[in-house]
Amino acid sequence: MNDYLSNLKKIEFVIIMACTGRCKHCSEGDHDGFTGHIDADAAAEAIEKICAHYRIKTVMTFGGEPLLYPDVVCKIHKTASDLGIEKRQLITNGFFSNDPERIEAVARDLKNSGVNDLLLSVDAFHQEYIPLEPVFHFAKSAVQAGIPVRLQPAWLVSPEDQNPYNARTREIIREFDPLHISLNQGNVIFPSGNALKYLREYFDEKAPVSNPYEEDPKDVRTISFDPDGGVLNGNIYQTGILEIVEKYKP
């Protein structure tokens, strides 16, 4: 439909910008004051319409903390699963409740919705404010429910660097050894938002800064929806997604 999106393979949803963490490394900065979240029905409709014209291989949900609204997350992944989308991925810090029964119920719902790749953000930065016990219980519940789980730490400078933050991250990762969860390569923190504010001493100010999450606007491979419905210079609450896609120009 649009040459700029001829290689489109992935749909992302930022469920909400509000977060249960206050991480020093967060590229988005502070998450205070955010309340709005993506509408589940509008998100599901957008997936269905996009998939009628493009071969989507991945649907991802993240935030903020997406599991503040697990019903929305589940609706999105159930839609993706019903459409036969291969990878249904969730990125979460795992902290949305202290109630063990609630945590277990959400894990079962995620499994039933079709989530088949759960990336759990655990490291020195998340655990500075987020208690490990409920996160561990969520990870255990997800594993027991049958969801493939991978740990997704944030590394400072590089995964090999021996700074105090990375040392603490390695300690936290070892706490999950009893669950036999695989370790993903994680992310190397780049200087933006809170990271630039609190961790400036670890960055080379003369080195060029590149955001690893930025897309080439002339070769869009991932469509990303904001919590307010914004996408590709349009908004699905005001304009149909196919019209937005058709009219998109970088």
N, C-alpha and C positions, 0 to 999 in steps of 0.2 A: 504493500500500500504506500510505502514511503521509502525511498532509496536510502535515506539516512538511518533507517531502522532495519535494513535488509539482513543484518546479522543478529537481530534481537533473539536472545535465548533465555533471558532471566527477568523475573518480576520481583521487586522488593517492596515491602511495606514497612515504613516506620510507624509502628502501631501508636506510639505515644512518645513524647519527648520527656515526660516526667520519669524520674528514676529513683530507685531505692538506694542508690549509691551516691557518693559525693567524691568521685575519684579525681586524684591529682593529675592523672594522665589523660583525662577525657578531652578529645579533640573538639567537642561541642561546647566546652565551657560549663558553667553552672546550669543546672536543670530546674532551677526554682521557678515557680509561677506557671508551669505548664499543666494544663488540665485536659485539653481536647485530645480525642483519639479518632482514628480512622473508623468510618462506619462499616460494619461487617458486611451488610448487604451490598453496599456500593462497591466495596472491594471485591466481593465474590462476582458481581456482575462484570466488573472490569476484567477480571481474569478470564471469564467465559468468552467475552467479546474479543479480547486479544488473541486467545487461543484458537478462535475460529479463523484467524488469518496468519498467525505466526506459530512456528513450532517451538514452544517454550519447554525448556528442559528443567528449569529450577524456579521454585517460588520460595522466597525467604521472608521471614518476619523478624524484626528486631526493634530496638528503641534507642533511647530511654530503656525502660524495663517493660517489655511486651506482655509479660505475664501479670501485670496489673489488670489486664483485660484478657484473661484466658479464653473467654467465649469468642472474642473477635479473632484471636489467633487460631482457634480450632475451626471456626467457620471458613477462614481463608484456606487452611490446609486441607480441610475436607473437600472443598471445591477443587483444589489442585489435584487431590487424590482421585476424585471422581472423573476428572478430565484426563487422567493417565499421565500427569506430569511426573517425571522420573524422580526428581529430588525435591523433598519438602523440608526445608531447613529452618531451624529456629536458633537464634542467638539470644541467650539470656544469662543474667548473673545468678539466677536460681533463687533469688530472695524476693518473695512476694507475700509470704505468710509465715507465721511462727507455729501455726496449727498443724500438727502432723497429719491429721485426717484430711484437712484441706489440701495439703501438699500432695498426698497420695492420690486424692481424687483428681487433681489437675493433671498429674502424670498419666493417669489412666485415660483421661479425656484427650490428652495430646496424642497418645498412642492410637486411640480410636479414630482420631481425626486424620491420621495418616502421616504425622511427623516421622521422618525416617533419618534425620540427621540433626542431632541436638548438640550445639556448641555451647559449652558452659564456661563462662568467663570467670576464672578464679586466678588470683595473683595478689601480690603485695598491695596493689592499689585498691582493688575491690575489697579485700579483707581488712583494710584499714577502717572501714565503716560498716561493712556487712558481716554479720556473725557467720562463722563457718558451719555451725551445727545444722541450721535449717537448710543451708545449701547442700551439705552432705546428704541430708535426708531426702532432699529433692532428687539428687543424683542417684541415690540408692533406689528410690521409688521409680525413677525413669528406667533404670536398668531392669528392675523387677518387672516393669510393665512391658519390656521388650523393645524399648527405644534405643537405637544406637547412639551412644553418648561419646563425645570427645571433649577433653579439656582444652580451653582456648585462652592461654595466658597472654598478657601484654608484657613484652620485654623492653627494658630500657637500654639503649645503645645497640645491643644485639643479644641474642639468646646466650652467647658465650661470655659476655661481659661479667666481671666479678664485682659489680657494684652492690651495695646493701639491699636495694630493692629486688634485684634478681635473686640474691641469696634467699630472701624471704619468700619469694615466689616459688623457688625450688622446695622449700620446706612445706609450703601449702600444698603443692602438687603431691608430695609424698603422703599427705594425709588421705589421699584418695586411692592409695595403693590397694586397700582391701577390696575395692570395687572392680579392679582390673579394667579401668577405663583407659582408652588409648589417649595419647597426648598429641594434639594437633600442633603444627608449627607455631601457631599463635601469631601475634602481630608485633612488629617493632614500632614503638611509639614515635610519632613524628611531631615536630614543634608547632602546635596549634592549640587554641583554646586554653584549658587549664594546664596542659603540658608546658606550654610556653610561659605560663604564669608561675608555676611552682617548680619546674624542673629545668629551668633555663641553663643552669650550670653544666648540664649533661649534653647540651647541643653545641655544635660548631656553628656559630652565628654567620660565618663566612661561607658555609656550604650551601648549595642551592637546596631549596625546600620543595619537595614534590608530595602532593597528597595521593597516597596509593589508591584512594577510593574514587578519584576523579575519572570521569568517562570522557572519551573523545566525542564532542558534541556532533561531529560529522559522521560518526560510526557508532551509533548507540547500540550497545549490546545488552544493557540492563535498563529497564524502566523502573524508576524508584518513586513511590507514592509517599508524600508527606502526610502527617496526621490530619491536616486540614483539607486533604483531598488534592493538593497541588501535585502536578505532574507535567513534565515536558512543556513548561510555559503556560499551562492551562490548569483547569480545576474540574474534577469529575462531578462536583456538586452543581456546577454551572453549565458544563458542556459534556456531551457524550465522549467516552474515551476514544472511540474510533475517529470521531471528528478531530479530537486533539492530536491523535497520531497522524492523521492524514495531513493536517495543516502544520505540523511541526517543522520548524526551520531553525538551525543553530544561529 
